[in-house]
Structure formats: structure tokens, C-alpha cells
């Protein structure tokens, strides 16, 4: 190399370039070329990047120079390089060191550096090349350096993409609950790539954009829910999300038979299916219609006997009839992958139906606010697969159809009159079954319950009707609404803890027997409610997701959920102080104490939620990505 001082004296220039990744490690052993678009240089300068990542060229004319690298080598090397946790150029350790050493700094993706265009399997994406890594105005044109006699530090973004962190395990996973909850909300949006809230935008744009983490938005409460993701090599990216909508008039014409929506997507290891819930008016009619169908006759694909909710079966089979090839692909392509299925409301019932049909593929099912789908005899024959069903407090949809045999001959009358008359008689029948033992083909839930339960202290109240008279004390009880709190309860977690360690059981302060605990969470049924039903508890984006989000955030960093913790502590203090039961009636005393012990047990379950993070603790990189979640978000607290 000619001495730099000599170059300056003769009018020639030099340039020194350091190629590094996001951890300031050299990128090397790649062929390069430096050329000037105009000027006397007729041939590009060629060479191979040294082991320290340095390119040095001198005797250059004082004209901007452009750098390009061998495309294939660059892709191979940058696909395996690590991604720093904190995104954005302002968080670059490379930049700060370059500025400290008075060097010129540039950040780039691989697109501008690539010498030649290559064929990339775009998996039917609208973009021929992924927009983030290959910016349309810059890709394959080289990286131009305008100032010579300069040392450049060029930080190259790894050629990677985001993938959702999901664990295919029987154990309850808070990460699964949150991420699949996000997808159960995402399916309510459209399929427009340019809509920032759409399914395709999430997977085709946000999962490629390494400048930030993907989010799912809820416009009604103006919330952004960051997804828990991990970076993977570009070759392991998701395929195009396939959005299926029976009301798509472009694809199916102006007339449709009903409303069913879902999407499915896959990558190297995962196969994900998300079903949309109750949105259109016909969906709500399905939810609150109690008529059933014989499975063996009308739904032989489930390979069981018994009965199934007619409205939900019709919605499921509508999707199958419209998208026969897609359902076949979902069945075949998910065989050798980790299969995840999710859905909210009606979507939860349809997700259960789909998981039943795909049971041989070992689906992992998470549902939210799902209604009952099968009757008791069908549930007894259902093949085994893991299902966690989430219930938000008094969610009304999770209580339909009722735990009763409500089918009758009036449903068979043609038209809407049959539905109206049959529904009316079924309600009358329901009132009768409240009095007697359940009989016939009554509906039950499937799966392990996860309850977002609002608890109150039961307060004893008494007054003296007639002063100084005997037997004039009046006792009554009411829920102390000033000291309520909402708990995240997963009974299945508690079972596993108790089975593993007797010492853990000693730590529990509850005096409830195992029989008492089973009575609180009866198998295949909803737990006893705290009074009334609620439509607002049913919403996914405003009801389920905020509570999922805050619980996850608390497990990572309880300092970021002060309102949630304060609410629980206030409740606990009131509970511990409420021990002086003055009613002389022994039955009443037992009732109050049982209620108090139940609440203590609920607090035990809340405190055991840390074990819901066990599936992620085996992977240090996943833990790092989980910690990034807390840096992006704040407590919502919608209790």
C-alpha cells in the first residue's frame, strides 16, 4: 500500500473499511469490489475481505466510491450472525465505539451490499424481496461512500427474521397463553398487507422488520401488545399466511352461506391455526342456539359418537366445504411439525373441533372465552390432546350452551320458527334441570380451565332491629367491593406442584381438603361464578389480552405492575383481618370460614404462577428475548 501521506500529496485518495456485525465482530472472507460510477477508474478494485474485516484501497480518485460484496457469501454468513437485543441504531455498541474513535459510521442491511440479484423463494409474498433487508431504492446498487481519506465502520444487520416463541408442551405456558392470545386477536383483522393491523402485515412485514419487535394492536383501548419473538435465520421464516374467509365476495361471489374465518401459517418447526370468534350477527345466533346434532351422522370426521352443538358444527363444516384443499393441506403439512391451534369465543369452539379432527397430529390448543361444543358422551370418547381454556371472570359466552340436555323436536320445524320455538322450550327445560339431577346428553366443557377470577371478601353484617329485645339481631352478608382483586388461576399448575413436592404443600396456608378443591373447580365445568354474567368480560382485546399481558409482565418484573400488586395486597390484608366471625349460628360460621379458606387457596394458586415460565427457562436466548418484552411495554390494569 502507498503511504497515505504520499496519496494526499499526489492528489490520490484512500479508504479504509471495517465490516462488522451487531456485536462488533468482523465479517470476513467475502469477495468484494469497489468501483466509481463515473470518473477515470475503468475497472473495479477487487479482493477478499481480510480476517479482521478490513478493506483497504488507495490511489483512488476524489470521487465517491461504491462497495459491493459477493451476494451468496454475504447471505450465508449474515444468516448465522447474532442479533443484538436492543433494536434501533441508537442502541448500537458499534456506533458508539466508532464515534469515540472518530470514525465514520454506517448501518446497513445486506440488500445494498449485494453484488448480484439472486432468486429468493418469496413464499408467495407480495414483495419479491423482503422489504427490510432489500430496500427497493437501494438493493443491489452497492453502498456508496462519499468521503475518501476516511476510515469507515459499516455495521451489517444479520439476515434473519422474527419467529414467535411457542412451546409444544403439556405444561401450562404463560408464553403460549400470551402469544396465542395475540393471534386470537389478530384474526379479527383483515388480510390487507398495507393495513398495519392485518394478519399479512404482521407476518410479512413486521416479522421481517428487525428495527423493532412485532406488535398486535387493540384500537379500542389504544394498546400495543408486543409479541414474544426470537430471531431465526431467513430460511426459517414463516410461509405466507393463508387467510380463509367464507364471506370473501371476490373469491366466492356475492352470496355466501354464513361466516367463518381463520388463518394458518407455518415455518420450519411450527404450524399455527387461528380461528375467528363471534363478530357478525349470525355468529351470536350460533352461540346462543342450543340445538345439537348427532356426530356419527353429521360429523363422521370426528370418529366419535354423541352430540355436538349444531350452530358451531355448521360454521366449522362451512369452512371445510369452502376450503377443501386448504383443510387437506393443514392436515398433511402439520403432521411433522409442532401444531398450535387457538381461537376466541366461537373461534375457540371451532378450534376445538379442528383439534379433535387433527388429534392424530398432537395439537396444542389454547382457547379464550369459548362456549361448550360437545355433550357428555362425546367428551368421554374424545382423543387425548392438551387444551387450556381461558375464562375471564363472568364471561357470558363461556357459559353457553348451558350444562343441560336442551334439544327437542321443535328445532326440526322448518325455518326460523323452529329455532325460536325450540329455543324457548329449551330454556323452560333448563329451569327444570336446575331443580333435578342432569340427565341425557347435556353439554360440558373440554380442557383444563384457566380462570381470571375477581374475588371479594365476604363481610358479615348485623344490626339490632328492636333494642333490648331478645332474638332481634339480624345477620346478613355482602361482598366487600372495596377490597376486591382479580387473580390468574391455573388449577393444573397447582396439581403438578403438589405431585412433585410434599414440602411445597406445607407452604400453602389453605386448609381446604383435596375434595374441597375439586368442588371449586369441577372437572369439565366452569367454576362457580361470583355473581351475574358479563358481555364486556368476553372481549378479547379489551378483556382477555390486558390481563394476559399484565400477568406476564408481573412474572418478568413485578416492579412494572404496581397497580396489580397493590390490589392483591389490599385484598390479602382485608382477608387476614376478617377472622372475627360473631354470628352464633354454627352453619353460618362454617360458611364464612369456608369462603375465606377458598380465597386463601386462590391466592396460593396466584402465587404459583411463576412455574408457568418453566418451559422458557431451558433456553437462555429465549429468556433474553422475554426480558426485551418488559422494556417495550407497561402495565395496562383493566381490572
N, C-alpha and C positions, 0 to 999 in steps of 0.2 A: 504493500500500500504506500502511495506517495504521502509524504508528510503533510499534515493538514495546513500548516503554515505556508508551504510551497503552493498548495492549491489556492489559498487565498491570494497570494502574490501574483499568480498567473491567471487569475480570473476564473479558475475552475472551482467547483464546489464538491462537497462530500455530504454523505448522510449516514447515520448510524441508527439502526432499528433494532429494538428489543421486542421480540414476540413472546408474550406470556399469557397464562390462563388467569382465572379469577383468584387463584391463590399465589400468584406471582411466580409460578413455576414455568420454566422455559418451554416453549413449543418449538420443536426442532425436527431435523431430519425430513424436511419437506422441500421439494424443489420450488424455487421462486423465480420471478422475473421482474425487473424494474425497467420501465420504459417511460419515454416522454412523448406525449401525444403530438406535440409539434416541436420544431427545432431541428438542429443538425444531427441528433442521435438517430441513426437509421435502424440499428438493431438493438433489441432489449438486452440488458445485462441479466445473465442467468447464473444460477448457482444453487447451492443447497444450504438451508438454514443450519448453522452450527449447533453443537450440543448445548451451548449456553443460550440458544435462542436469538443469536445476534446475526444481523446482516449489515455488512459494511461495504459501501461503494464510494469511490472518489472519482475525480476528474469528470465531474458532471457539469453540464451547462446550467446556468442560472435560470432554470425553467422548472415549474412544478413537475414532480416525478410521481409515477403511479406504481403501486405494488400489487402483484397478483401471486397466488400460491396454487400449487397443484391441487385440484379440486378433490380428487378421491382420497389422497393422503390427509388432507385437512379434515375431511368429513370423518375418516376413521379415527384420527387422533382426538378430535374435539368431541366425539360421541362418548368417549370414556373419561373425559376430564370432569373434575368435581365442580359443583355449583356452590358458590358461597351462599350462606343462609340469608343474609340481609340483601335485598334486591335494590336496584337503583344505583346509578353512578356515584351518588353522594356517599354510598356505603363502601366504596371500593378502597381496599387497602393498597392496591396497586397505584391508584391515582394519588393518594396522599404521599406515598414514597416518591413518586415521580416528581411531584411538585416540590417536595423537600430537597430533591437533588437537582432542581432547576432543569428538568427535562420536559419535553413536550408530550402530552398525554392524549391518547385516543382510545375510545371504547368502540368495539365493532362486533357485529355478528359475522358468521362465516360468509354470508352471501356476497358482500362487496369484495372479499378477498379471493373468491373462487375464480380460477382462470377460465375454465370451460363449463358450459352448461352440461348437466347430466340429467338422465331420466330418473326422476324420483316418483316412486309409486305414491300418488297423492290420495289413494284410497277413496276416490270419487269425491274428494273435497272440491269445493268451488275454486279455490286457489290452486294454480298449477304447482307453485312452490309455496311453502309455508311463509306467510307474510312477515312474521317477525324475523326469522333467520335470513330471508331473502327479500328485503325491501324492494318494491317494484322499481323504483327510480335509481337504485344503487346496485342491485345484484349483478354479478359477473362483469362489472365495469372497472374493478380494481379500486384500491384505496389510495386516493391522491394525497400526497404530502406537498404542501405548497412552499414550505420554508426549508431551504437547504442549509448546510453548515449547522445542523441541528441533530440532537440525539432524541429519537422518538421512543416512547414506550407505548406499545399497542396491546391492549388487553382484549383478548378474544373470548367472546361468550361461548361456553360449551354448546355443542349441537345436541340439545336434549329437550325434553318436553315434560309437562306435569302429568302425573297419574294419581288418581285417588288412592289413599291408603285404606284398604279394606282387609279384614282378616276372616278367613273361612274357618271358623271355629264354633264349636257348640257353646263355648263360654260366652256370656254376655259381654259385648264390647261397646264401650262408650263411643269409640271412634266410628264403628259401624253404625250405631244409632244416629249419630250426628250426620255423617256423610250420606247415608241412605235417606235420612230425613231431608237433606238438601235436594236430593234427586226427586224425592216425592213432592217437593215444592216446585222444582224446575219443570216438571212435566205439565204443570198448569200453564206454562208459557207456550209461545208458538214456535215455528220452525224456521223463522226468518233469520238468516245468517247475520244480517246487519242490525237486528234488534239486540241490544246488549244484554237483554234478559232471556234470550231464547236458548233452547236446547243446543242448537247447532253452534251458536256463538260461544257457548260455554266450552264445548269440546273442540271446535275448530279454530277458535280464536284465543280464548282465554287460556286453554291448556297448552298453547304454543307460545304465549307471551311470557317470557321469562323475566320481564321487567317488574312483574308483580304477581301476586297469587290470585288464583281464580276465586270469584265470589258469586253467590246466589243472592239476588235482591228481593226484598219484600216492600213493595211500594206503599202499602197502606200504613206501615209504621216507619217507613223510610229507613229500613235496616239493611245492612250488608252483612251477609254471613260468609266469612272466608272458609273455603274448603280446606280440609286437611289433605295435603298432597305431598308427593315426593317426586323428585326428578328422575327420569329414566332415559336411556339412550333413544334417539329419534326413531330408530327402527322398532321400538317397543311402544310407539304411540297408539292411541285409540284409532280404530277404524271410524269411518263416517257414522254418526248417529242416525239410525233409521227411525224416523218419526212416522207412526201409523195413526191415521185419523179417519174413521168411517164417515165423517162429515166433510171430508175434503171434496168439495164440489168440482174442482179441477180434474181430480183423478176419477171420481165416481159419478159425476153428473149432479144435477140439481136435486134429485130425490135420494134420500137416504132412509134407512130403516130405523136408525137410532144413533146413539152417541157413545162411542168407545174410542179411547186414545191411550197410546202407550209409546215408549221408545225403547230400543235396545241398542247396545253398543258393546264392543269387545276390544281387548288388546291381547298381548301375548299370554297373560295369565288370567285375566278377568273376563267374565261375561255378565253384563248387567242388564236387567229389565226393570223398567219403572212404569207403573200403571197410574193413570189419572183418576182422581176421585170425583165426587159429586160436584158438578158445576152447572150443567144445563138442567132445565126443569124436569126433563124425563129421568134424569139420574135420581133426583129426590123422590120421584114416584117409585122408582125401583127400590130405594132404601126403605120406604115405609109401606110396601106391599108385602103381605105375609104369605102369599100363595107359594106352594112348593111344587117340585116336580120329582118324579121317580128317576133316580140316577141311572139305574140299569137300562131303562127305556130311552131316556132323553140325553144321557151324558155317558155313554159307554166308554169314552176315552179315559175316564177316571178309574175304571176297573174295580168299582166297589158298589155295594148295594146301599139302600137308604134313600134319603131325600135331600134336595138342595133347593135353596131359595130361587124361585122362578125368575124374578127380575135380574138377579145377578148372573144366573146361568145364561139368560138371553143376551145380556151385554157381553159376556165372555165369548159366547159362540158367534155373536155378530162379528167380533174382531177376527175370529178364526175363519169365518166364511169369506170375509173381505180380503184377508191377507193370508191365504193358504200357504203360499210359498214362504212367506216370512216366518210363519209359525213352524214350518218344517225346518227352516234354517236355524231358528232358535233352539229347536230340539236337537238337531245334529251338531251344530257348532259349539254348543255348551257342554258336550259330553266330556271333553278332556280339559275343561277349564274350571276355575272356581266360579260357581254360578251364584249370583246375588239377585234377589227379586225383592222389590219394595213397592209400596203404594199407600196412599192416604184415603180414608173414607171408603167409598165404593171401590176405589183403586186397591185398597187393602183386601177386600173380598175377592176381586179379580186376580190379585197377586197370589192369594191362597189357592184359588182354582188352578192357576198356572203352575204353581209349585207342586200341587197334587199331581197334575198331568206329567210334570217333569221330575217326579220324585226319584226316578232311577238315576238322574244326573246330580243328585245330592244338593238340592238348592238350599241356600241360607236365606231365610225370609224375615224381613223386618217390616211390620205394618204399623200404621198410625190412625187411631180413630176408626178402626174397621168394624163393620157390622158383622153379625153372625151369618154364616154361609150354609153350614151343614146341620143336619139333625143328628141325634144321638147315635143311631145305628151306623150312619156313615162315618162318623168320627172314630168309632171303635175299629173300623176297618182301614182307616187312613194309613198309608205307608209312613214310616218314621222319617222326619226331617226337622231341622231346627227352625223354630219360629218364635220370635219375640214380638208380641203385640202391645203397643203403647196406648194407654188410655189417659187422656187429660181430664182429670177430675170428674166433672159431671157431663162430659161429652154425650150428647143425646144419641148420636148415630151408633156409638159402641153398644147401645142398649137395644138395638133393633136387629132383626125381629126379636120379640120377647122370648124368654125361655119357656115356651109353651108350644103345644100342638095346635096350630091355628088354621089348618087347611079345612075347607068344607066344599060341598058340592056346588054352592052358589058361584064360586070362582069359574066354574065351567060354562056359565051362561055367556053367550057370545057378546063381545063388545065391552065397553067401559062400564055398563050397568052391572055386569058380573063382578068386575073388580070392586065397584063401590059396595054392592050388597055383601059380597064375600068378606070384604074388609070390615064392614060393620058387624057382621056376625062373629068374626074372629075376635073383635075387641070384646064383645059380650062373653065369648068363650074364655078369653083371657081372664076376665074378672072372676069367673067360676073357678079357674085353675089356681087363682091366688088363694082360694079357700081350701082346696083339696090337694093331694099329692100330684105332682106332674105325671102325665101319662102320655102314651102314644109316641109319635115322632116329634118330640119337642127340640127346639134349636139350642145348641150350645156353642161356646167359643172353642177355637183351636189355639194351641200355643201357650207359651209362658207369658204371664202378664207382666207389664212394666207400668206402674201407676204413678201419675203425677197427682198426688193426693193433698188436698187442702184440709188441714186438721185444725180443730179448735179445742180449747179446754171446755169441759162440761162443768158449768158453775151451779152450785147448789144455792137456791134462794128460798127464803121463808119469811113469812110475816104473821103477825097476830091479828086475826080478824076481830075478836072481841077481847079487850083487855081483861085480865084476871079471871077469865072463864077457863074451864077445863076442855081439852081436846079442840082447841080453836086455832092451833098452829097450822098454817097452810104451807106445804113444801112444794117447790117446783124446780125445774132445771132448764137452763138455756145455754146455748153455745156462746162463749165469750169471743165475739167477733173482733174485739180489740187486741186479742192475743192469738191470732191465727197465723199459720205459716203453711207453706206448700213444700212437700217433700218428694224426693225422687226415690221410688221404692221398687226394688227388683228382688222379689222373694227368692228367685232361683239362685242369686248370689249368696244369700244367707244360707241356703241349704248346702251349697258346696263348701262354704267356710266351716260350718258345723261338722260336716263329714270329715274334713281334713284335720281339724284340731279341736280336741275337747277343751284345751286351755282357752281357746277363743270363746267358747261358750261361757266360761266362767267370767269373762269380761263383760258379758251382757248383763245389764241391770234389770231386764224384764223378767217377771215371774210367771209369764204365760207358759202354759204347757204346750207341747207339740200339737195336741188336739185343738187347743185354742187358736194356735197359729194357722192351722189348716182351715179352721172355721172362718177366719178372717179373709183368707184367700182361697175360697173353694175352687177345686180343680175344674177347668173348662167353663168357669163362670166369672162374671165381674165381681170385684169386691163390693161390699156394702157401701152405698154412696153416702155422702154427707148431707143429703137433702136436695131434692129437686133435680132438674135436668137443665142443660145449658146448650144453646146453639153456638155462642161465642167461644166456648171451650173447644169446639170442634175444628175451628180454622187451623190450617197447617202453618201458614206463615205468621199468624198473629197469636196462635195458641201453643202449638207443639214446638215449633222451632225456637222461640225465645227461651223456653225452659230447657230444651236440649242444649242450646248454646251456653246458657249461664251455668248449667251443671258441669259441662266440660271445662269451662273457664275456671270454675272454682277448684276442680281437681288439679289443674295445672298451677294456678296461682290464686289462692284464696284472698289475697290482698286486693285483687281486682273485682271481687264480688262482695263489697261491704254491705249493701242493702239486703242481699240474700242471707248472709250470715247473721246480721243484726235481727232480722225477722225470726230466724230459727232460735237464736239465743234468747230473745224475749219470750218466745213460746216456752222454751225449756224452763226458764226461771219461774214463769207462772205455773207450769205443770208441777214443779217441785214444791212450790209453796201451797198448792191446792191439795193438802193432805188431811185437813181437819174436817172430816165428814160428821155433821152433827145430827143428821136425820136418825131417829131411834129405830126406824124400820130396817131390819137386817137385809131384806131383799134390796131395798134402795141403796144401802151401803155397799153391797156386793156389786150392784150395777155401776155405781160411780167408780169403785176401785177397779173393776174390770175395764172400764173406759179409760182410766188413767194408765193402766198397765198396757193397754193396746197402743196408746200414744207413745209410751216409752219404747215399746217394741218397734214402732215406726221410726223413731229416732235411731234405734240400733241399726235398722236397715239403711237409713240415710248415711250413717257413719261408715257403713261397709262398702260404699260406692267406689272407694279407691281401687278395689280389686277389679273394677271394670276396665282399668287401664293395663292389666296384666298382659293381654295379647300384644301390646305395642312395646312393652319393656324389653323384649328379646332383641330388638333391632335398634342400635344406638342412633343410626341415621334417621329412623322414623321418630325417635324421641326428639331429636334436634328440630325436625320439621313441626312436631307438635308444639314445641316451645315458640316457634315462629307465630303460631296461631295467636298466642296471648299478646304478642307485640302488635298485632293488627286490629284488635278488637277490644270492646269494653262491655261491661255489664248492661244488659237490657232491662231486666227485672220487671216483668209484666204481671206479677202475682196479684 
